[in-house]
Amino acid sequence: MRKPYIDNLRNLTILLLFPVHTFMIWNDFGSRFYIWKGEEKVPSTLIVLVNPWFMPILFVLAGISARYAFKKYTVSAFLIQRVKKLLIPFLFGLVALVPLQTLYARKFFDQYEGGILENLQYYFTHLTDFSGYDGAFTPGHLWFILFLFLISIMALAPFHFYPYERVRKRVERMPAFGILFLFIPVWLMYYLGNFGGFSIGKNFALYLAGYYVLSNDSILEKLEKNIKWLFGLCLMETIASAALYYKFSYYGDLWIHLIGWNSILVLLILARKFLNNSNGFTVYFNQASYPVYILHQSILVALAYYVVKNITGIFLQVVCIWTGSFGLTILAYHLIRKIPLVRNLVGIKGGK
């Protein structure tokens, strides 16, 4: 059973990656990017505002979707579906897309003038910090797909030993304030399986929270009745975060996990209230959002390399990279849809 608000929220979150990855070119919080033009506080602060929730919410939504998926899939059918949708596109992107990003990183930082095949050899034979910004091996933005595949497999054990119906009544007794405090186990799990800030433990906890807690309509109705104070708290936290970061570059883990979880709760309720309808946007991006995710960063990095070298002025550069990468990604999506084998490799379902 599809929930339109889940689809719309997922689609909008994926589209948010275009401005976020564009702004990363000017980040000032010590995270290099494939193309990096120096520190700028405003775009960095805008990233900080959405960073606590915009990738975590995708794991929550995946957990919610998993509960509905098990109404039509057996465990074996679910595993086959995960391999086709996640593992195969991940492996394809690791070979065909991510090396393109490392190629442009080497061109930008090291004035590399070699070819694609030579870079591909370098990519698969050099291992550093997995960032890829030095041209060495990295999963790039496909870390999300790899993590989601691993978490989907890991979660089968708790799903088996603690079926949803077994814990449903206990979950429904949780007060809204108690649901807010679920950010604490999410924060504690952050330190398990943490690879440079990308945490399997944290995202596993978010996936389970989506499955057991936020897929429950009674819980969502309870949160909706408390939306005023949840929204007010979220707004104050976000303003405080922006002010603290802008003046002091503050970015504490506990604080960020509180804001992230609170934001996820608020966004789910607002989406359920205002985005719970299927329209042309929903239908189109239900098909397009996943391949758009897979394709977008390689296209954005390649475009950014040429934009920052040939166009002056940060505002114009941002506009060209943001809108240009979006347009080129949509174009690539439509072209790939016409190629059966490649279409399957980037997660495009159905026919032309």
Secondary structure, 3 states (H helix, E strand, C coil): CCCHHHHHHHHHHHHCHHHHHHHHHHCCCCCCCCCCCCCCHHHHHHHHHHCCCCCHHHHHHHHHHHHHHCCCCCHHHHHHHHHHHHHHHHHHHHHHCHHHHHHHHHHHHHCCCCCHHHHHHHHHHCCCCCCCCCCCCCCHHHHHHHHHHHHHHHCHHHHHHCCHHHHHHHHHCCCHHHHHCCHHHHHHHCCCCEECCEEHHHHHHHHHHHHHCCCCHHHHHHHHHCHHHHHHHHHHHHHHHHHHHHHHCCCCHHHHHHHHHHHHHHHHHHHHHHCCCCCHHHHHHHHHHHHHHHHHHHHHHHHHHHHHHHCCCHHHHHHHHHHHHHHHHHHHHHHHCCCHHHHHHCCCCCCC
